[in-house]
Amino acid sequence: MTKGNKILVILNFLIMVLSNQIIGQNTITKEILWTTDWSPNGKYIAIAGNIDTLKIYSERNLHPYASFPVKNTITRIKWHPSFNIIAVTTQMSEEKSFILNLETNEKIELNDISPDGARGVDWNFTGEYLAVADNDGQILIYDLKGKLIRKFINENTKSITAVDWHPEKNILTTVSDKIRFFDIEGNLLKSIKHRQEEVMLLSIAWHKSGDFFVTGDYGDEKDKSLLQYWSENGELLKTIDISIGEYRNLAWNKKGDRLASASDALRIWDTNGNLISEGNSKDYLWGVSWNKKGNRIITSSMEQRIILWNKKAKRIMAIE
């Protein structure tokens, strides 16, 4: 190799390293609204991301109601089914995941979660148990007071992206590289590879009947993101591949006849996987949640947009 070629190789290497550093910094520092959830009483909307704050808005006019400082990234928030209590998971943060009581402002840290944080959180159907699925492949079950009851591994140590309890049984389902079913004792009941390609799953939503559930995955440069309907026993019912972006979050309305998905657009589906409505978005949607009446949807996005939609995916108002 000549001296000139050596210099060229070194310069190309330095350019590649600097480019990767810039891309990595942009990804880490980009302020994204990862998650949103509507309170069960319909009065409040919680929204968070890597904006150093958990924000609570009034449902009536989307005016700020309360805010709580949380260093770095909140990955997912989940309101308790009965009480004014929110479960919060974090990552890339000095602060642990926690349970927040909005009536008393009491904050209970959740112990034993991976130092790398967690992305999956859900209350069981009675609100008695809280499941957290972390970035080391652990599933942790707590009581309402934040006491750790049980901890077990999701077959491997790969990051778990979401967890959802069965609506009528103490059985939970996790998604990561596969779909997995566990009982409350931590016994693995079933493991399902959702597609031939090695594509991570991102979201899961059980239907209120318990007869079926829906998953959404990441996709990649060559494989489209898939929305998939599954029977209660894990048999594939339907696969849909119309989305350009990944399916970050899914949410059923209270009645159970409509599913909202957050990706490159807000899409509303029926129980058979038929597309009912579609609302265009300027950027990728990350968080999605229905109100108590089932006539409003709130979304949060990659560019910090908060949008209120009607049940037909028509915009009502937005906070840019």
N, C-alpha and C positions, 0 to 999 in steps of 0.2 A: 504494500500500500504506500503511495507517495505521501509526502508531507502535506500536500494540499488536500488530498483525500482524507487524511487523518483529521485535519482541522475541520473539514466539512462534516465528518461524522460526529465530532465533538460538539459542534454548533447545533446540529440537528438534535442531538441528545439533550442539550441544554434547553432548546426550544420546547421539546416534548415535556420535560420535567416542569418547566415554568407554566406551560399550558395546563398541565394536570393540576398544578397547585392552584391556579386561578379558577379552574372549573370546580375543584373541591371547595375552595373558599366560598364561591358563589352559592354552592349547594347548601353549605352549612349556615351561611349568614342570611340566606334568602328568607324573608318573613312570610310564612305560609300559615293560613288558617286551616289547620289539620282536621278539626273536629267540631261538631255542634250537636246539641241535644235539647229538645223541648221538654220543659218540666211536665210531670204527669197532671198537674192541676191546670195546665195551659197558660199560666201567668208569665212564665219566664223562659228565656232562651239563653243557654250557656254556649259560649264560643271560645275556642282557644287554639293555640299553635305554638310556633316559636317566636312569640311576641312578648315574652316575659310576663304575661298577665292572663289570668282566667277572667273573662268578662261575662257579666250577666246583663241581659237586656230585658226591658219590659216588652211583653208580647204585644201590647196595645199599639205602640208607636215606634218600637225599636229604639227607644231612648235608653242610654246607659242607666242601669239600676244599681249595680255594684261591681267592684273589681277587686281581684286578689293577686298580689305579685307572686309570680312563680318563675324562677330563673330558668331561662332557655325553653326547651320544647315540651309542650303537653301534647301527647300523641292521641289520646282519646278520653272523652268524658262520658259518663253514664249516670243519668239521674236514677235515684231509687224509685221503684214502682209506686210507693205510697207516701214517702216522707220527703221533706225538702232537704235532701242529702244528695251530694254528688260524689261519685268515685272518679278519681283522676289518675291517669297513668302518665309518666314522664320518661324521657330519655335525653341523653346528652345534657344532663342537668345535675347540679349538686343536690337538688331537692328530690327526695323519694316520692314515689307514688303515694297517694293519700286519699282519705275520706274527709269531705268537708260538710259540716252541718251548717246550713245557711241561716238557721234560726238562732243558733248560739255562737256562730263563727268558730266553733271548735274544729280543729284540724288534727286528724289522727294519721300519723305516718304508718305506712304498710311495710313491715320488715321482711327481710330474706329475699326480696326481689333482686334480680341480677343488677350489678353495678352499671351495666349497659342499658338498663331500663326495660320498659315493657310497652306493648302496643295493643294488647287485648284486654278488655275488661267487660264484665257483665254481671248483673244481679240475677239470681235464680227467680223462678216464678212467684215465690212467696216473699222475696226480699230478705230472706233469712241468711243467705250466703252470697258472698261476692267472690267471683273467680277472676284472677289476674293471670294472664299468659305473657311470659317475658321473653327477652331477646337471647336467653340461654336455653330456650326450650323447656322452661319450667312452667308448671301450672300450680298456682297457689290458691287455696280457698280460705277465706276469712269470714268471721261472723260480722254482724252489724257494727260491733265496737272495734273492729280492726284486729281482733285476735286471730293469729294464724292457726287454722285447724288442721290443714293437710298440705303437703307439697309433694309433687311427683313430676316425672320427666315425660315429655311428649314423644317417646320412642327414641329421639335423638336430641342433640343440643342446638339444632337449627332454630333461628328466630321464629316465634309464633306471631302472626300478624293480626289475628282476630280470634275471639272466642264467643260462643253463643250457647246459652242454656236451652234445653228443650222446654217448651212453654208449659208442660204439664208434669214433667218428670225431672228428677235430679240426675239428669244425664247432660253432659256438656260436649260440644263439638268444637274442635280447634281447626284452624287452617294455617298452613305454611307450605311445605313442599307437597303435603298430602292433606286429605280430610281425615280427621281421626275422632272417634267417639270414645268417651270415658264415662264410667260411673263416678259417683261422688267419692268412692274409696280410692280412686286412681287406677282402677283396672281398665286396660285397653279393651274395648269391645269390638272395634272394627277400624281398619285403616284402608283408605281408598286413594289410589292414584287417579287424579281427575282428568288427565289427558296424557298422551304419549310424550309430548315435549316436556322438558324440564322447565316449567314455568311456575313461579310462586303464586299462590292464592293470596288475596288481600282482604276479602270481606265475606261475611256469611250472615244470613238472616233466616231464622226459623219462622215459618208461618204460624199464626196463633192457634191453628187447629192441631198442630203437631204432626200433620199428615205428610208434610214435605218441607224442604228448605231450599234456599237459593245461595249460590256462591258466585263471586266475581274474582277474576284473576288479573295478573299484571300484563301478560303478553310481553312481546319483545319486538325487535326490529323485523323479524320474519314471521312471527306467530301473533295473530290477532288476540286481543283480550276477549275472554269468553265469560258470558253470563250463563250459568247452568242451573237447571231445576233438578232436584233430587227427591226421591221418595224418602219416607222416614227411615227405611232400612238401607239407604244409600244406593239405590238403583237410579241410574241416570234417566231422566224423563225428557229433557230438552236442552239443547245447546244453541246459544245465540251469539253471533260474532259480528254485530254491526257497529260496535264502538271503535272509535279511533284511539281513545285513551283508556287507561286502566280503570277498573272498577274499585275506587277507593273505599266507598261505603254504600250500604244498602239499608233501606228502612221500609217496613210495612206500616200502613195506616192502621188506626185502632180497629176499624171494621174488618180489616184483613182482605179487602178486595183489590187493593192497589199497592204495588211495590215501587218505591222511588230509588233510582240508582244515580250515583254521582260519578261522572267520568268526564268526557269531553263535552257532554251536554247533560241536562237533567232529563231523564227518561222515566216514564211512568208505565208500568206493566200490569197486566192482570194476573190472576192465579195460574193461568195456563201458559204464561210466557209470551202473550201477545202484546205488542207495543201499542199503547193507548194514546200517549201524548209525548211530545218532545219539546224542550225549551233550550234554545241555543245559549251558549256561554262564550264570553270573550277569552276565557282561560279555563284550565282544568278545575273541575269541582272536586273538593275533597270531603267535606262534611255534608250530611243530609239528615233531616229529621222532619216528621209530621207533627202538626199540633193535635190537641186532644179531639177536636171536632172532625179532623180529617179533611179540612177544606183549605189548609195552608201548609206550605213546605218552606223550610229555611235551608239555605245552602251556604257553605263557606268555601273559599277558593284559594288557589295557588298564588293569586295576586292580591290577597286580602280583601276580596269583595264579599260582602254579605248580601244575599238576595232573598227577598220574600216572594214566593210564587203562589198562585192559586192551584187548585187540585188538577187543573188541566195544563200545568206547566207554563202559564202565562205570568209574566213579571208584574208584581204589584208595586214594589219599591226596592231600592238598592242603596247600600252604603258603600261607596267606593273607597 
